[in-house]
Amino acid sequence: MQPKPTGGMRAVGQSLAVFALLVALAVLMTWPLAVARLRRDRSRRPGPDDVDPGLGRPRHRERPPAALDANMFHPHRWTLAYTEHLLGLIPLVLPARRAGAGPLVAHNLVLLGTFPLAGLAMFWLVRHLAAHAGAAAVAAVLYAFAPYRFGQLGHIQLLSHQWLPLLLLGLHRAAMSGARWRDLALTGLAFALQALSSAYHAVFAAVTVVVFLGWLVAPAGRPPLGRLFARGLVAGALVLCVLVPLFVPTPSSGTRPAWSGISPRCACTRGSPRHTSPRPR
């Protein structure tokens, strides 16, 4: 039995109410994180090592840094490939940096934003499956404020699993709608953003897709699969075209990556390889 669709304006109202509740809970349960670093960032006088508030680039450089350059493992290049580059968080950090927020404020906004965003995504998923806003709201709070998350406040990539519920939502909608392109696009986009936000959660997302496909091929209530698999292969190939160039390059290869951009990890750190890394004597 498919869930009944929720009315347009009513669905928007429910989403806004749940999002407001999640924001309030996030501020309350992480207090005083929401204001402590904001005050510190505003009171600190800018120095020569400060990054540009527009794109997170150091102010005093002969040239802009490469996207994978980080202030570690001097004198190696593209050292951000050694760790999480957090490119999936660009939609969250870039507006704050463009608005003039400093690195500490940008980091805190992204960290706090993962709580209501994760909860809202779970709200949409459960409301789609159960057609009950109350149950969806409870699921949103439980998912957003699980005890595990408060043990990982120092690892923003582990808090950034807001794309997983959207991945499942896209898979469910694609399976039940005859593989509409917009549902497959939601699935592919959610998977790509989750993989770019955290390599750990990329593995979890891949396992989620495999388990879901196993559920699809189960005999009971199995929907038509031919069109879904054919279009799903196309969507999966497009996602791989985006992810492979971002994960394959390594700093030791001596080859410059074929992409360039801004990483939230660089945007939320102070200093640059030139100013903060030890230099050989």
Backbone as JSON, one array per atom type, in Angstrom:
{
  "sequence": "MQPKPTGGMRAVGQSLAVFALLVALAVLMTWPLAVARLRRDRSRRPGPDDVDPGLGRPRHRERPPAALDANMFHPHRWTLAYTEHLLGLIPLVLPARRAGAGPLVAHNLVLLGTFPLAGLAMFWLVRHLAAHAGAAAVAAVLYAFAPYRFGQLGHIQLLSHQWLPLLLLGLHRAAMSGARWRDLALTGLAFALQALSSAYHAVFAAVTVVVFLGWLVAPAGRPPLGRLFARGLVAGALVLCVLVPLFVPTPSSGTRPAWSGISPRCACTRGSPRHTSPRPR",
  "N": [[0.85, -1.2, 0.0], [0.67, 2.12, -0.95], [1.78, 5.21, 0.52], [-0.38, 7.94, 1.3], [-0.34, 11.01, -0.47], [0.75, 14.12, 0.9], [-0.89, 17.28, 1.28], [0.13, 20.24, -0.57], [0.61, 22.97, 0.6], [0.09, 22.35, 3.23], [2.03, 20.41, 3.72], [4.35, 21.93, 3.45], [4.02, 23.71, 5.59], [4.12, 21.91, 7.75], [6.77, 21.01, 7.48], [8.23, 23.4, 7.92], [7.5, 23.93, 10.57], [8.55, 21.7, 11.93], [11.25, 22.03, 11.3], [11.82, 24.46, 12.6], [11.44, 23.63, 15.25], [13.54, 21.76, 15.44], [15.78, 23.38, 15.07], [15.63, 25.02, 17.35], [15.96, 23.06, 19.35], [18.52, 22.19, 18.69], [20.12, 24.46, 19.23], [19.61, 24.69, 21.97], [20.52, 22.22, 23.05], [23.18, 22.21, 22.48], [24.21, 24.4, 23.7], [26.67, 26.56, 25.14], [27.43, 26.76, 22.46], [26.38, 27.97, 20.2], [26.73, 30.71, 20.45], [29.14, 31.29, 21.7], [31.61, 31.09, 20.22], [30.93, 32.81, 18.25], [30.99, 35.33, 19.45], [33.71, 35.41, 20.12], [34.88, 35.31, 17.6], [34.05, 37.72, 16.49], [35.27, 39.52, 18.19], [37.97, 39.18, 17.85], [40.87, 40.6, 16.46], [41.69, 41.0, 13.05], [44.42, 39.3, 11.49], [47.59, 38.94, 9.7], [47.53, 36.34, 8.82], [44.94, 35.66, 8.39], [42.13, 34.28, 6.65], [40.6, 34.96, 3.48], [37.32, 36.22, 3.61], [35.6, 35.67, 1.55], [36.19, 33.37, -0.2], [37.7, 31.81, 1.4], [40.4, 31.82, 0.95], [43.87, 32.36, 1.71], [44.93, 35.69, 2.57], [47.44, 36.87, 1.97], [49.13, 35.78, -0.39], [51.18, 34.62, -3.07], [49.86, 33.4, -5.14], [46.62, 31.92, -5.69], [45.77, 29.13, -3.56], [45.93, 25.63, -4.43], [43.08, 23.41, -4.68], [43.36, 21.17, -3.06], [45.38, 21.84, -1.35], [46.61, 22.07, 1.93], [47.2, 23.14, 5.35], [49.31, 21.35, 6.39], [51.72, 18.68, 6.75], [53.95, 19.84, 5.48], [56.72, 19.85, 3.21], [54.87, 18.92, 1.34], [52.49, 18.74, -1.36], [48.97, 19.23, -2.01], [47.86, 17.99, 0.25], [45.43, 17.7, 1.44], [44.16, 15.58, 0.35], [44.9, 13.48, 1.91], [43.05, 13.23, 3.88], [39.65, 13.9, 5.01], [37.98, 15.89, 2.69], [35.61, 17.29, 2.72], [33.92, 18.37, 0.76], [31.24, 18.08, 0.23], [29.99, 19.73, 2.01], [30.03, 22.25, 1.06], [27.63, 23.58, 0.09], [26.63, 24.46, 2.54], [28.63, 25.89, 3.93], [29.56, 27.87, 2.2], [27.61, 30.0, 1.73], [27.69, 31.29, 4.26], [30.36, 32.14, 4.41], [30.48, 33.84, 2.22], [28.79, 35.8, 3.13], [30.39, 37.08, 4.9], [31.11, 35.87, 7.27], [33.38, 34.74, 9.75], [36.01, 32.19, 10.05], [35.5, 30.64, 12.42], [32.8, 31.16, 12.98], [31.61, 30.23, 10.62], [32.27, 27.52, 10.77], [30.87, 26.78, 13.12], [28.23, 27.31, 12.35], [27.85, 25.43, 10.32], [28.25, 23.06, 11.78], [26.15, 23.21, 13.73], [24.06, 23.33, 11.92], [23.9, 20.77, 10.88], [22.3, 19.31, 12.62], [19.43, 20.2, 12.57], [19.09, 19.82, 9.8], [19.61, 17.1, 9.31], [17.54, 16.01, 10.85], [15.29, 17.1, 9.51], [15.48, 15.9, 6.99], [15.06, 13.21, 7.71], [12.47, 13.49, 8.67], [11.03, 14.02, 6.28], [11.41, 11.57, 4.99], [10.17, 9.61, 6.69], [7.58, 10.66, 6.82], [6.83, 10.31, 4.17], [6.81, 7.51, 4.02], [5.12, 6.64, 6.12], [2.99, 8.37, 6.08], [2.24, 10.08, 8.15], [2.49, 12.83, 10.04], [3.07, 13.28, 12.75], [4.38, 10.92, 13.65], [6.56, 11.11, 11.96], [7.78, 13.46, 12.9], [8.63, 12.68, 15.45], [10.49, 10.7, 14.72], [12.3, 12.36, 13.41], [13.39, 13.94, 15.5], [14.58, 11.94, 17.08], [16.48, 10.93, 15.31], [18.07, 13.16, 14.69], [19.14, 13.92, 17.16], [20.46, 11.78, 18.31], [22.31, 9.92, 20.76], [24.85, 9.18, 19.82], [25.69, 11.24, 18.12], [26.43, 13.35, 19.78], [28.75, 12.48, 20.84], [30.5, 12.91, 18.82], [31.09, 15.55, 18.27], [33.42, 16.83, 17.68], [34.04, 15.96, 15.17], [33.11, 16.93, 12.33], [32.48, 15.78, 9.91], [31.38, 13.33, 10.55], [29.03, 14.08, 11.67], [27.62, 14.9, 9.53], [25.42, 13.49, 8.16], [23.07, 14.02, 6.87], [22.25, 13.52, 4.34], [21.65, 10.84, 3.98], [18.93, 9.98, 4.69], [17.6, 11.3, 2.58], [18.64, 9.94, 0.43], [17.47, 7.38, 0.78], [14.81, 8.19, 0.56], [14.71, 9.03, -2.13], [15.25, 6.56, -3.37], [13.0, 5.01, -2.6], [10.92, 6.5, -3.77], [11.65, 6.34, -6.46], [11.41, 3.59, -6.92], [8.68, 3.2, -6.6], [7.5, 4.83, -8.47], [7.98, 4.08, -11.02], [10.56, 4.62, -11.82], [11.1, 7.48, -12.2], [12.86, 10.23, -13.62], [13.41, 12.45, -12.02], [13.27, 11.44, -9.44], [15.35, 9.59, -9.48], [17.38, 11.41, -9.89], [17.35, 12.78, -7.44], [18.17, 10.66, -5.8], [20.78, 10.11, -6.81], [22.04, 12.61, -6.42], [21.86, 12.9, -3.62], [23.42, 10.7, -2.81], [25.92, 11.41, -3.9], [26.5, 13.87, -2.56], [26.55, 12.92, 0.06], [28.73, 11.18, -0.03], [30.75, 13.0, -0.6], [30.71, 14.49, 1.68], [31.49, 12.84, 3.77], [33.67, 10.17, 3.91], [33.3, 7.91, 5.43], [30.5, 7.77, 5.75], [29.92, 7.49, 3.1], [30.49, 4.84, 2.6], [28.52, 3.7, 4.24], [26.28, 4.62, 2.85], [26.54, 3.27, 0.43], [26.19, 0.63, 1.3], [23.55, 0.9, 2.14], [22.22, 1.27, -0.33], [22.71, -1.23, -1.52], [21.38, -2.98, 0.25], [18.78, -2.01, -0.06], [18.28, -2.61, -2.76], [18.35, -5.36, -2.55], [16.01, -5.72, -1.09], [14.19, -4.93, -3.01], [14.23, -6.96, -4.95], [13.05, -9.02, -3.65], [10.46, -11.47, -3.55], [7.8, -10.8, -2.61], [5.44, -8.37, -3.3], [6.98, -7.13, -5.3], [8.01, -4.48, -7.34], [7.95, -3.5, -10.9], [11.12, -3.93, -12.38], [12.85, -3.58, -14.52], [12.98, -1.07, -15.98], [13.72, 0.56, -13.86], [16.27, -0.41, -13.1], [17.69, 0.04, -15.48], [17.63, 2.86, -15.85], [18.67, 3.49, -13.4], [21.3, 2.6, -13.64], [22.29, 4.49, -15.42], [22.07, 6.84, -13.86], [23.79, 6.09, -11.76], [26.23, 5.87, -13.13], [26.68, 8.55, -13.81], [27.01, 9.65, -11.26], [29.37, 8.35, -10.47], [31.12, 9.48, -12.3], [31.38, 11.99, -11.21], [32.41, 11.5, -8.63], [34.73, 9.84, -8.82], [36.98, 11.36, -9.93], [37.47, 12.94, -7.69], [38.28, 11.36, -5.6], [40.32, 9.71, -6.47], [42.85, 11.09, -7.04], [46.06, 11.46, -5.53], [48.35, 13.01, -3.23], [50.96, 12.1, -3.55], [51.23, 11.32, -6.13], [52.16, 13.15, -7.92], [50.71, 14.38, -9.84], [48.59, 16.96, -10.77], [45.3, 17.4, -9.53], [42.33, 17.06, -11.55], [40.44, 18.97, -11.04], [39.21, 21.92, -9.5], [38.57, 24.15, -6.76], [36.85, 25.11, -3.74], [37.38, 24.04, -0.51], [35.44, 23.22, 2.34], [36.89, 22.51, 4.6], [39.31, 23.87, 4.31], [38.23, 26.4, 4.25], [37.34, 26.77, 6.79], [39.51, 26.91, 8.43], [42.27, 28.52, 10.02], [44.92, 30.33, 8.72], [47.64, 29.18, 6.58], [49.5, 26.92, 4.4], [51.92, 28.23, 4.04], [52.23, 29.91, 6.21], [51.76, 28.5, 8.58], [52.92, 25.97, 8.61], [55.76, 24.0, 9.55], [59.02, 24.94, 8.48], [61.68, 23.61, 6.52], [65.04, 23.72, 7.66]],
  "CA": [[0.0, 0.0, 0.0], [1.46, 3.34, -1.04], [1.32, 6.28, 1.41], [-1.14, 9.01, 0.67], [0.44, 12.24, -0.55], [0.35, 15.22, 1.77], [-1.15, 18.5, 0.54], [1.29, 21.08, -0.78], [0.81, 23.99, 1.63], [0.12, 21.68, 4.53], [3.33, 19.76, 3.84], [5.34, 22.98, 3.68], [3.83, 24.17, 6.95], [4.65, 20.89, 8.66], [8.24, 21.01, 7.38], [8.73, 24.59, 8.58], [7.32, 23.79, 12.02], [9.53, 20.73, 12.42], [12.58, 22.62, 11.18], [11.96, 25.43, 13.69], [11.64, 22.86, 16.48], [14.87, 21.16, 15.42], [16.75, 24.46, 15.28], [15.58, 25.39, 18.77], [16.56, 21.98, 20.12], [19.96, 22.17, 18.42], [20.74, 25.54, 19.99], [19.49, 24.4, 23.4], [21.27, 21.04, 23.46], [24.61, 22.46, 22.28], [24.52, 25.7, 24.31], [26.61, 27.86, 24.45], [28.19, 26.7, 21.21], [25.79, 28.83, 19.18], [27.11, 32.12, 20.62], [30.46, 31.48, 22.31], [32.63, 31.37, 19.21], [30.51, 33.98, 17.49], [31.55, 36.5, 20.14], [35.16, 35.37, 20.01], [35.27, 35.63, 16.22], [33.83, 39.14, 16.26], [36.15, 40.34, 19.01], [39.37, 39.0, 17.48], [41.33, 41.48, 15.41], [42.25, 40.22, 11.94], [45.87, 39.29, 11.36], [48.05, 38.67, 8.34], [47.27, 34.95, 8.44], [43.51, 35.43, 8.24], [41.7, 33.89, 5.31], [39.65, 35.84, 2.84], [35.98, 35.77, 3.96], [34.82, 35.29, 0.38], [36.38, 31.99, -0.63], [38.54, 31.07, 2.33], [41.8, 31.81, 0.53], [44.72, 33.27, 2.48], [45.01, 37.02, 1.97], [48.77, 37.22, 1.5], [49.74, 34.7, -1.14], [51.54, 35.01, -4.43], [48.87, 32.85, -6.03], [45.63, 31.17, -4.92], [46.18, 27.75, -3.32], [45.16, 24.57, -5.08], [41.95, 23.0, -3.86], [43.76, 20.15, -2.11], [46.45, 22.32, -0.48], [46.21, 22.26, 3.33], [48.32, 23.56, 6.2], [49.87, 20.19, 7.09], [52.67, 17.85, 6.01], [54.86, 20.64, 4.67], [56.4, 20.69, 2.04], [54.09, 18.18, 0.35], [51.36, 19.43, -1.98], [47.67, 18.56, -2.1], [47.79, 17.1, 1.4], [44.05, 17.48, 1.86], [43.76, 14.26, -0.13], [45.17, 12.5, 2.96], [41.99, 13.21, 4.87], [38.34, 14.28, 4.49], [37.99, 17.25, 2.13], [34.34, 17.92, 3.11], [33.35, 19.14, -0.35], [29.78, 18.01, 0.29], [29.48, 20.77, 2.89], [30.11, 23.56, 0.4], [26.34, 24.3, 0.12], [26.36, 25.01, 3.87], [29.65, 26.83, 4.4], [29.83, 28.96, 1.27], [26.8, 31.2, 2.0], [28.17, 31.99, 5.45], [31.62, 32.82, 4.1], [30.15, 34.94, 1.32], [28.15, 36.84, 3.93], [31.39, 37.73, 5.73], [31.36, 35.15, 8.52], [34.74, 34.26, 9.94], [36.14, 30.73, 10.05], [34.85, 30.01, 13.57], [31.35, 31.25, 12.81], [31.24, 29.32, 9.53], [32.35, 26.15, 11.28], [29.78, 26.54, 14.05], [26.96, 27.27, 11.62], [27.75, 24.13, 9.65], [28.07, 22.04, 12.82], [24.78, 23.3, 14.24], [23.12, 23.08, 10.85], [23.71, 19.34, 10.62], [21.24, 18.77, 13.47], [18.1, 20.35, 11.97], [19.02, 19.29, 8.43], [19.46, 15.65, 9.41], [16.19, 15.73, 11.32], [14.3, 17.42, 8.49], [15.53, 14.85, 5.97], [14.38, 12.03, 8.25], [11.04, 13.81, 8.71], [10.49, 13.82, 4.94], [11.41, 10.14, 4.66], [9.16, 8.89, 7.46], [6.26, 11.13, 6.39], [6.54, 9.66, 2.9], [6.55, 6.09, 4.22], [4.03, 6.39, 7.07], [1.9, 9.34, 5.86], [1.83, 10.57, 9.46], [3.43, 13.88, 10.4], [3.48, 13.11, 14.14], [5.42, 9.88, 13.71], [7.74, 11.64, 11.27], [8.43, 14.43, 13.77], [9.34, 11.91, 16.49], [11.66, 10.1, 14.08], [13.26, 13.43, 13.13], [14.09, 14.3, 16.74], [15.43, 10.82, 17.49], [17.6, 10.8, 14.38], [18.94, 14.34, 14.76], [19.75, 14.08, 18.48], [20.89, 10.49, 18.85], [23.5, 10.1, 21.62], [26.08, 9.02, 19.04], [26.1, 12.51, 17.53], [27.06, 14.23, 20.78], [30.11, 11.99, 21.04], [31.28, 13.21, 17.63], [31.03, 16.98, 18.0], [34.7, 17.25, 17.12], [34.21, 15.41, 13.82], [31.95, 17.46, 11.62], [32.12, 14.9, 8.82], [30.54, 12.27, 11.08], [27.72, 14.67, 11.95], [27.0, 15.3, 8.26], [24.74, 12.37, 7.51], [21.73, 14.47, 6.53], [21.89, 13.08, 2.99], [21.24, 9.44, 3.96], [17.48, 9.84, 4.54], [17.19, 11.71, 1.24], [18.98, 8.82, -0.46], [16.4, 6.39, 0.9], [13.59, 8.77, 0.01], [14.8, 8.95, -3.58], [15.13, 5.16, -3.77], [11.6, 4.6, -2.45], [10.11, 7.18, -4.78], [11.99, 5.79, -7.78], [10.87, 2.24, -7.02], [7.22, 3.22, -6.65], [6.99, 5.72, -9.52], [8.43, 3.67, -12.34], [11.89, 5.17, -12.09], [11.11, 8.83, -12.77], [14.2, 10.81, -13.63], [13.61, 13.38, -10.89], [13.54, 10.63, -8.26], [16.71, 9.08, -9.62], [18.28, 12.54, -9.69], [17.44, 12.97, -5.99], [18.99, 9.57, -5.27], [22.18, 10.32, -7.18], [22.55, 13.81, -5.77], [22.03, 12.61, -2.2], [24.57, 9.82, -2.65], [27.14, 12.16, -4.19], [26.75, 14.81, -1.48], [26.92, 12.18, 1.25], [30.1, 10.69, -0.22], [31.67, 14.14, -0.53], [30.7, 15.02, 3.05], [32.19, 11.92, 4.66], [33.99, 8.88, 3.29], [32.68, 6.88, 6.26], [29.09, 7.67, 5.4], [29.84, 7.01, 1.73], [30.4, 3.38, 2.72], [27.18, 3.4, 4.75], [25.31, 4.86, 1.78], [26.65, 2.16, -0.53], [25.52, -0.52, 1.93], [22.12, 1.19, 2.09], [21.74, 1.01, -1.68], [22.73, -2.68, -1.75], [20.28, -3.59, 1.02], [17.51, -1.63, -0.67], [18.11, -3.4, -3.98], [17.96, -6.7, -2.12], [14.58, -5.69, -0.74], [13.4, -4.8, -4.23], [14.14, -8.21, -5.69], [12.29, -9.99, -2.88], [9.25, -11.81, -4.32], [6.55, -10.2, -2.16], [5.19, -6.98, -3.64], [8.08, -6.59, -6.08], [7.59, -3.64, -8.45], [8.72, -3.73, -12.13], [12.5, -3.53, -12.12], [13.66, -3.37, -15.72], [13.2, 0.35, -16.23], [14.42, 1.13, -12.71], [17.68, -0.76, -13.18], [18.3, 0.68, -16.65], [17.85, 4.27, -15.55], [19.55, 3.56, -12.25], [22.67, 2.48, -14.11], [22.67, 5.78, -15.98], [22.29, 7.76, -12.74], [24.99, 5.66, -11.06], [27.4, 6.22, -13.93], [26.9, 9.99, -13.67], [27.55, 9.88, -9.92], [30.77, 7.92, -10.49], [31.91, 10.47, -13.04], [31.65, 13.11, -10.3], [33.15, 11.1, -7.43], [36.03, 9.22, -9.08], [38.09, 12.32, -9.98], [37.69, 13.59, -6.39], [38.85, 10.43, -4.65], [41.46, 9.0, -7.02], [44.16, 11.75, -6.97], [46.79, 11.44, -4.27], [49.43, 13.99, -3.27], [52.23, 11.51, -3.92], [51.25, 10.92, -7.53], [52.84, 14.15, -8.72], [49.8, 14.89, -10.87], [47.6, 17.9, -10.23], [43.94, 16.94, -9.77], [41.68, 17.66, -12.71], [39.35, 19.83, -10.61], [39.63, 22.98, -8.59], [37.42, 24.7, -6.04], [37.08, 25.53, -2.37], [36.99, 23.02, 0.44], [35.04, 23.78, 3.63], [37.93, 22.33, 5.6], [40.21, 25.01, 4.17], [37.5, 27.64, 4.54], [37.07, 26.88, 8.22], [40.75, 26.87, 9.18], [43.0, 29.78, 10.02], [46.3, 30.19, 8.3], [47.91, 28.57, 5.3], [50.74, 26.15, 4.49], [53.09, 29.1, 4.08], [52.36, 30.61, 7.48], [51.59, 27.68, 9.77], [53.64, 24.73, 8.56], [57.19, 24.17, 9.82], [59.85, 24.99, 7.29], [62.98, 22.97, 6.7], [66.16, 24.65, 7.86]],
  "C": [[0.88, 1.24, 0.0], [0.91, 4.41, -0.11], [0.58, 7.35, 0.64], [-0.31, 10.29, 0.64], [-0.12, 13.31, 0.36], [0.15, 16.48, 0.94], [0.03, 19.44, 0.51], [1.55, 22.07, 0.34], [0.87, 23.38, 3.02], [1.48, 21.02, 4.76], [4.42, 20.79, 4.12], [5.24, 23.5, 5.11], [4.38, 23.19, 7.97], [6.18, 20.9, 8.66], [8.83, 22.22, 8.09], [8.62, 24.48, 10.1], [8.34, 22.82, 12.61], [10.94, 21.3, 12.36], [12.83, 23.63, 12.29], [12.18, 24.72, 15.02], [13.04, 22.29, 16.55], [15.96, 22.21, 15.64], [16.79, 24.86, 16.75], [16.23, 24.32, 19.64], [18.07, 21.93, 19.92], [20.69, 23.26, 19.21], [20.72, 25.23, 21.49], [20.43, 23.28, 23.84], [22.77, 21.19, 23.22], [25.06, 23.78, 22.91], [25.76, 25.58, 25.18], [27.36, 27.88, 23.12], [27.68, 27.69, 20.18], [26.28, 30.28, 19.27], [28.54, 32.31, 21.09], [31.5, 31.85, 21.28], [32.23, 32.54, 18.33], [31.08, 35.24, 18.13], [33.07, 36.56, 19.97], [35.61, 35.78, 18.61], [35.1, 37.11, 15.94], [34.83, 40.0, 17.01], [37.61, 40.23, 18.58], [39.74, 39.92, 16.34], [41.96, 40.66, 14.3], [43.75, 40.38, 11.86], [46.28, 38.95, 9.95], [47.79, 37.25, 7.89], [45.8, 34.66, 8.22], [43.18, 35.07, 6.79], [40.69, 34.89, 4.79], [38.23, 35.36, 3.13], [35.15, 35.37, 2.76], [34.95, 33.83, 0.04], [37.28, 31.2, 0.3], [39.98, 31.0, 1.91], [42.61, 32.72, 1.45], [44.86, 34.61, 1.78], [46.36, 37.27, 1.32], [49.42, 35.99, 0.88], [50.11, 35.21, -2.52], [50.5, 34.52, -5.43], [47.83, 32.12, -5.18], [46.08, 29.73, -4.72], [45.36, 26.79, -4.14], [44.1, 24.06, -4.12], [42.34, 21.99, -2.8], [44.94, 20.58, -1.24], [45.9, 22.55, 0.92], [47.44, 22.59, 4.16], [48.81, 22.4, 7.06], [50.81, 19.45, 6.14], [53.52, 18.66, 5.03], [56.14, 19.84, 4.41], [55.57, 19.98, 0.98], [52.92, 19.01, -0.14], [50.12, 18.55, -1.94], [47.46, 17.58, -0.94], [46.36, 16.91, 1.92], [43.52, 16.15, 1.36], [44.07, 13.16, 0.88], [43.98, 12.31, 3.9], [40.66, 13.59, 4.21], [38.4, 15.71, 3.95], [36.67, 17.98, 2.34], [33.72, 18.75, 1.99], [31.82, 19.12, -0.34], [29.16, 19.04, 1.2], [29.57, 22.17, 2.29], [28.76, 24.28, 0.39], [26.02, 24.94, 1.47], [27.36, 26.1, 4.24], [29.8, 28.04, 3.49], [28.93, 30.18, 1.5], [27.28, 31.99, 3.21], [29.46, 32.75, 5.16], [31.39, 34.0, 3.17], [29.52, 36.11, 2.07], [29.13, 37.54, 4.87], [31.67, 37.04, 7.04], [32.8, 34.67, 8.57], [34.79, 32.76, 9.99], [35.42, 30.05, 11.2], [33.34, 30.03, 13.44], [30.88, 30.29, 11.72], [31.25, 27.87, 10.0], [31.17, 25.85, 12.2], [28.43, 26.47, 13.36], [26.77, 25.94, 10.92], [27.5, 23.02, 10.68], [26.65, 22.04, 13.35], [23.76, 22.96, 13.17], [22.91, 21.6, 10.55], [22.58, 18.75, 11.45], [19.86, 18.96, 12.85], [18.01, 19.78, 10.57], [18.87, 17.78, 8.43], [18.04, 15.28, 9.86], [15.13, 16.0, 10.26], [14.29, 16.37, 7.38], [14.84, 13.58, 6.45], [12.88, 12.26, 8.36], [10.39, 13.57, 7.35], [10.4, 12.33, 4.6], [10.28, 9.41, 5.39], [7.76, 9.37, 7.09], [5.87, 10.51, 5.07], [6.14, 8.2, 3.1], [5.31, 5.83, 5.07], [2.83, 7.29, 6.86], [1.34, 9.86, 7.18], [2.87, 11.57, 9.94], [3.93, 13.73, 11.83], [4.59, 12.08, 14.28], [6.7, 10.37, 13.05], [8.49, 12.63, 12.14], [9.21, 13.73, 14.89], [10.6, 11.29, 15.92], [12.73, 11.15, 13.8], [14.06, 13.8, 14.36], [15.04, 13.18, 17.17], [16.65, 10.7, 16.59], [18.58, 11.96, 14.53], [19.71, 14.43, 16.07], [20.06, 12.73, 19.12], [22.15, 10.69, 19.68], [24.82, 9.98, 20.86], [26.6, 10.36, 18.53], [26.83, 13.39, 18.54], [28.44, 13.71, 21.17], [31.04, 12.3, 19.89], [31.26, 14.7, 17.29], [32.34, 17.52, 17.44], [34.96, 16.75, 15.73], [33.0, 15.79, 12.99], [31.53, 16.55, 10.47], [31.22, 13.75, 9.3], [29.16, 12.78, 11.48], [26.94, 14.93, 10.67], [26.41, 14.1, 7.54], [23.3, 12.73, 7.16], [21.29, 14.0, 5.15], [21.39, 11.64, 2.95], [19.72, 9.26, 3.88], [16.97, 10.27, 3.16], [17.54, 10.65, 0.21], [17.89, 7.75, -0.42], [15.08, 6.91, 0.34], [13.59, 8.69, -1.51], [14.65, 7.53, -4.07], [13.68, 4.68, -3.69], [10.73, 5.24, -3.54], [10.39, 6.63, -6.18], [11.4, 4.41, -7.97], [9.36, 2.24, -7.22], [6.66, 4.05, -7.8], [7.4, 5.28, -10.91], [9.72, 4.32, -12.76], [11.82, 6.52, -12.8], [12.49, 9.43, -12.63], [14.42, 11.72, -12.43], [13.87, 12.62, -9.6], [14.93, 10.03, -8.3], [17.74, 10.2, -9.44], [18.44, 12.84, -8.21], [18.33, 11.91, -5.36], [20.46, 9.8, -5.56], [22.79, 11.52, -6.5], [22.8, 13.57, -4.28], [23.23, 11.71, -1.96], [25.88, 10.58, -2.86], [27.48, 13.12, -3.05], [27.15, 14.09, -0.19], [28.35, 11.66, 1.15], [31.11, 11.81, -0.11], [31.71, 14.77, 0.86], [31.5, 14.14, 4.0], [32.42, 10.6, 3.94], [33.4, 7.73, 4.1], [31.22, 6.68, 5.85], [28.9, 7.3, 3.93], [29.73, 5.48, 1.72], [29.02, 2.97, 3.23], [26.12, 3.58, 3.67], [25.35, 3.75, 0.75], [25.98, 0.9, 0.02], [24.01, -0.33, 1.9], [21.53, 0.88, 0.73], [21.68, -0.5, -1.94], [21.59, -3.37, -1.01], [18.93, -3.25, 0.41], [17.26, -2.42, -1.95], [17.77, -4.85, -3.64], [16.51, -6.78, -1.72], [13.71, -5.62, -1.99], [13.2, -6.14, -4.94], [13.44, -9.3, -4.89], [10.95, -10.24, -3.58], [8.02, -11.02, -3.91], [6.48, -8.72, -2.55], [6.27, -6.35, -4.49], [7.57, -5.74, -7.22], [8.37, -3.99, -9.71], [10.12, -3.14, -12.01], [13.31, -3.18, -13.36], [14.0, -1.91, -15.96], [13.99, 1.0, -15.1], [15.91, 0.83, -12.8], [18.38, -0.06, -14.34], [18.61, 2.15, -16.37], [18.75, 4.44, -14.34], [21.01, 3.42, -12.63], [23.17, 3.79, -14.71], [22.97, 6.78, -14.86], [23.55, 7.39, -11.97], [26.26, 6.0, -11.8], [27.72, 7.71, -13.82], [27.5, 10.33, -12.3], [29.03, 9.48, -9.86], [31.65, 8.9, -11.24], [32.25, 11.67, -12.17], [32.6, 12.69, -9.18], [34.55, 10.59, -7.72], [37.15, 10.25, -9.17], [38.42, 12.96, -8.63], [38.35, 12.68, -5.38], [40.1, 9.73, -5.16], [42.77, 9.73, -6.83], [44.77, 11.64, -5.58], [47.95, 12.42, -4.35], [50.75, 13.42, -3.74], [52.33, 11.17, -5.39], [52.0, 11.91, -8.4], [51.99, 14.73, -9.81], [48.77, 15.79, -10.23], [46.2, 17.37, -10.52], [43.28, 17.72, -10.9], [40.52, 18.55, -12.31], [39.93, 20.89, -9.7], [38.4, 23.55, -7.94], [37.82, 25.1, -4.65], [36.58, 24.45, -1.45], [36.56, 23.67, 1.75], [36.09, 23.58, 4.7], [38.95, 23.45, 5.52], [39.52, 26.3, 4.57], [37.31, 27.85, 6.02], [38.35, 26.77, 9.05], [41.47, 28.19, 9.04], [44.43, 29.51, 9.6], [46.41, 29.48, 6.97], [49.18, 27.76, 5.41], [51.96, 27.04, 4.64], [53.31, 29.65, 5.48], [52.4, 29.68, 8.69], [52.41, 26.4, 9.74], [55.1, 24.97, 8.88], [58.0, 24.12, 8.55], [61.17, 24.28, 7.54], [64.08, 24.01, 6.83], [67.23, 24.43, 6.79]]
}
